[in-house]
Amino acid sequence: MTRTPFTRRPDRPQVVTVSFVLWLVWVAVCLVATVLQFVAGTGGNALGTVLTVLVAIVVWGLVGWAVVRTAAGSRVARIVLVVVAAARAVLSLTSGELGLLTIALSVVAAVLLFLPSARPFFAPSGAGRTDHGFSGPGVSGSSRASWPDPDHATDADRT
């Protein structure tokens, strides 16, 4: 069975799915707001405006990719979204109702990703490992000092 990023994983909590949809709406609103802001501010330099809009579309496309990765369970993408949303919130504090709407939307979407019911979905696949990725005893395993030494007898061996 092939999996696409948009299919719902059976282990994905509903709160993560709701957050995913909110992030998609947030990216769409921010993209439209960014494009409208640059188009409305067009002065005499049309080439500069076109290049700025293209860069903005690429950046928001990368943020959209992070949204899809978050829906797939990526811990790094979840953090990237929170950082981008915080930066966007700081930049849009004075931009009126649309800015406040995007701030509220991103806060709700981010909080949903960190609820206790969502945390296990973002846990590393090897959570609970004690070998730290190495084969053998590892850091948390028994050390050589606790192994019996056949050359030296202990008090327990003498009795």
N, C-alpha and C positions, 0 to 999 in steps of 0.2 A: 504494500500500500504506500503510495507516495503521499508525503505530507507537505502542505503548503503552509506558509506562516499564518494564513487566515483561518485555517481549520482549527476548531477548538480541541485542544488536548483534553483527554478525559480527566487528567489530574489537575487541570487549571481551575482554581477557585472562581466562583462567579464574580467576586469582588475584583479580581484581576481583569476579567472580561469587561466589566463595567468601566474600570479605569482605562483599559485599552481603547474603548469607544470614546471616552471623554478626551483622551490624548489625541485621537484622530480628529475630533471636532476642534480641539485647541490648535492643532497644527494647521488645519484648513482655515480657521478664522485668522490666525496670525499671518499666514501666507497672503490671504486676501488683504488684510490690513496693511501689510508691508508693501505690497504691489500698489494699492491705492494711495498710500502715503507718498511713494516715489513718483507715481504718475501725476498726482495733484501738485507736487512740488516741482514739476518740470519747468525749468527756466529756459535759458537759451541753449543749453547743452543736452541735446537729445541723445547723443551717443553715450554720454556719461550716465544718463538715466537708464538707458537700455542695459548697459553693462552692470549697473547696480542692481537692477531688477533680476538679471540673470544670476548674479552671485547670490542674491537673496533666495531665489528659487532653488539653487543648488544646496544652500545651507538648510533651508526648510525641508528639502528632500532628504538630507542626511538625518535631520531630526525625525522625520517620518520613518526612516529606516530604524532608528533607535526605538521608536514606538513599537514597530513590528518585532524587533529583537526582544523587547521587554515582554511582549505577549508570549514569546517563546520561552521565557524564563531566564533571560540574561540579567545577571546582577549588575554588571557594568553598565548596560544600557539604562537600567533603572536609575542609577546614580547620575548618568549623563543627562537624562531627562530632567531630573530635579535641578541640576546645576543650570541647564539651559533655561528652564522655567523661572528660576530665581533671577538670572540675568535679565531675562525678558521682563520680569515684573519690575525690576529696578528701572529699566529703561522706559517702561510705559506707565509709571505712576502718575504722571501729569497729562496723560493723553485722553482723559475723559472717560465716558461710560464704557466704550469698547475696551479700553485698557483695563478698567476695573473688572469687566466681564472675563477677559482672558486671565487676569490674575486669579480670580475666584475659581475659574475652571481648572487652572493648573494646580491650585492648592488642593482642591477636592480630588483630582486625579492622582496627585502625589501621595496624599494621605491614604488613599485606598491601597496603594502599593505597599505601604508599610504597616497595614493592620495585621494583627496576629494571625488572622486566617490566611493572609497572603504570604507571610514570611516563609513557610515551608516550601512553597512553590519556587522560591528563589534560592533555596539552600543549595550548596554545592553538591554535585552528584555523589561525591565520596564523603559526605558529612559523617562524622563519627569515626573516621579512619584514625588509627593511632600510628600507622607506619609512615606517615607523611609522604607517601608516594614511592617509597623505596621498598624493595623486597628484602626480607630478612627482619631482624629484630627491630630495627628503626630506633628513633630517638626515645620513644615511650616504651619500647620493649625491654627485655631483660638485658643487662650489661654483662660483659665478660667477668666483671668482678663478682657477680653472683653465681657464676658457674663453678661447679666443684673442680678443684685443682688436684689431679691425681698424684702430683709430686709432694704435696704438703698435706699431712694428716691434720684433722681438726679434733677437738675434744670429743665431738660426737662419734668420730671414727674410732677413737681409742677405747671406748667403752663397749 
